[in-house]
Amino acid sequence: MNSIEAFARGKAAEGNESKVFDWDRAAQLIRERKPSDVSAGLSMDWEWTGGDIYRDGAPVLAEDTYVYLASKWATPEINMDGDVIDCYKMQSQVPDWNSDTYWPDSALQILKDG
């Protein structure tokens, strides 16, 4: 998607509530499925928003990747070994999470408990 299309979609979505990546669900899915590689990104905009979040049995360090996982128009997704599924909560459900959230303690605990 080019910048003009992204801007137009953002403008059209003004007033919509943001969808934010559901880190807890991602951790649960990783714990259950045990994929080798996991990435996350926004639907229709992976080129600019997607990146690795889990590799070789551990979360990828924030400084070793880039992801942008909140949007008023695009849906946050998780890709586990090629299986892409929606993975988000509405901003009002997790008011402390936003596009800067990366492996919060609650999600890390889920991985650790598995």
N, C-alpha and C positions, 0 to 999 in steps of 0.2 A: 504494500500500500504506500502511495506517495504522501508527502506532507500535506498537500492540498486536500486529498481525500480524508486524511486523519483529522485535519482541522475542521472540515465540513461535518464529519460525524460527531466530533466533539461539540460543535456549535448546535447541531440538531439535538444533542442529548442534554443540553443545559437544563438544569433543574432535576434531572434524574439522580437517584441515589447511586453512589458508587458500589461496584462489586469489587471485593478484595479477595485475594488468593486465600484459600482456607488451608493454612499451614497444618492445623491439627488433622484434618482429613487426609492431607498429603502424607503426613507421617504414618497415619493408620494404614493407608494404602501401601506404602512402602514396606511397613512391617509385615503386612499380610502377604504381599506378592513377591517380596524380595527381588526386585528388579536390579539389573546391573547398572543401568544408567537412567537418570531421571532429569528431565528438564521441565521448565515452566515458562509460560508466556501468555500473551493475550490473543484470543482468536482473531484471525485476519490481520495480525500485526506482529507475528513471531519474529520477523526479521529485525525489528527495532526493540522488542520487549523481552524476547526469550533468551534463556540461558540455562546452563547446567545448575542443578541444585543438590544433586546427590550422585556420588560416583564411588566405586570401589568400596561399598559398604559403609559410607559415611557422608554426612552433609559436606557440600563444597563450601569452602570458606568464602565469605562475602567478597573479599579482595581478589578472589580467583574467578569471579563470574560477574555477569550483569543480568539483572532481571528487573522489570517494571511490571508490577502485578496488581494494579488497581485501575479501574476505568468506569466511566459513566455509560459507555456504549459497547465496549468489547468485553468478552467473557474470559476470565482467567481460566487457564487449562493446565493440566499436568500431562506429560508424555513419559510413560514408563515403558521402556523397550519398544517404542513404536505404537503403543496403545494410548491414544489421546482422549482424555475425558475432561468435562467441565469440573472445576474444583474451586468453588468460591462461596463466600457468605456476603450478605449485604452489609454495608458499612455500619448500619445501626446495630447489627448483631455483634460486631467486634469493634467498638468505637476506638479502641487503642491501636488498631491495625490500620495501615495505609500502604502506599506504594513503597515506603522505606522499610516496612517490616520484613525481616529476613530471619528465618529459623528462630521464632520466639521460644522462650523457655518451655512453654506448654507442649509444643511440638517436639522439641528435643527430648523431653521426658517420655513422650509416647514412644519415640524410637528406642530410648534406653530401656524402657520396660519390656520391649519386645524381645 
